[in-house]
């Protein structure tokens, strides 16, 4: 099932890349930097980076707190499972934060 999504995403990216290279004058720009497609994509990526930085802790903290409370109410065998969930959630939040920061830093250098 995951392979189908990967194929769909890969085909969409390839299709978009072909459109950018085959029809560069579609935005009626002299060069790629001044085209509406390029500037709009850059602004979109900047906004995505900022949104990830803001949304990751807002979504992650309640999830980690829920796992923490469930771990406290569980017996010894179930506590190991909840500990793993807490670690995975924490790593996921940090990964999303880092992704947002990387996107923001890279977009800062292109603007």
N, C-alpha and C positions, 0 to 999 in steps of 0.2 A: 504494500500500500504506500509506503514511504517512497519507494522507487518511482511510482507514478507521479507523485508530487515533484520529485527531483527532476524527472523528465519534463514535466510541464514548465517548471521554473526555468530550466536550461533552454527549452525551446523559446520561451518568452524573451529571455535575455538575448539569445541569438537573433531572434526576429527584430528586436529593438536595435541591436547593433547593425544589422543589415540596413534597416531603415535610415539610421543616422549616416551611414556611409554611402548608400545608394542615392538618397534624396537630401543632400546637404543644403540645397537651396529651398527646401520646403518652408523654412522659417523666414525667407526673404532677407537674409543677412549677408553681409560681405564675407564674414568669416565666422567660425564656430563660436568664438568667445562672445560675440555680440548677438548671437541668435537667441530667440525667445526660448527655444527648447533647452539650450545650454544653461542660460541664466535661471530659468525656472527649475531645472533639475538641481542646480547648485543650491538654490534657496530651499528646495524641498529637502535636500540632504542636511542642510543646516538645521532646519526645523525638526527633522527626525532625530538628529543628535541631541538637541535640547530636550525633546520630548522623552527620549530614553533616560536622560540624566534625571529628569523630574519624576517620571513614572515608575522607575525601578524601585526606589525605596517606598513609595506610596503603596505599591502592590506587594512588595516583598515583606515588609515589616508585619502586616496582619497575618500573612501566611506563616511566617516563622513563629509569631506569637501563638497562633492556633496549634501548630505542631508542638510548641513548648508546653502548652497547657495539657494537650493530649498525652504527652510523654509523662507529665507529672501524675496523671490519673491512671497510667498503664502499669501492668505488672512488670517484673524483671525481663521476661522474654520479649514483651512488646516494646519495652523501652529502647532496645537496640534498633528496632525498625524505625521508631520515631527519631532517634538520634541520627540515623542515616538520612531521613527526610529533612531534618533541620540542616544538616551539612549540605545537602544537595540544594536546598532552597537558598542558603547563604551564598554558596558558590555561584548559583544562577543570578542572584541579585548583583553580586560583584561583577560577574561577566557582562551583564547588560549595562551596568554603570560604565565599565571600561570600554565597551563598544561605543556607547554614546560619547564618551570623552574622546576616543580616537577619531570618530566621525567629525566631531566639533573641531578638533585640532587640525585635521587634514583640510577641512573646509575653510578654516581660518587662513591657511597658506594659499589657497586658490583664489580667495576674494581680494 
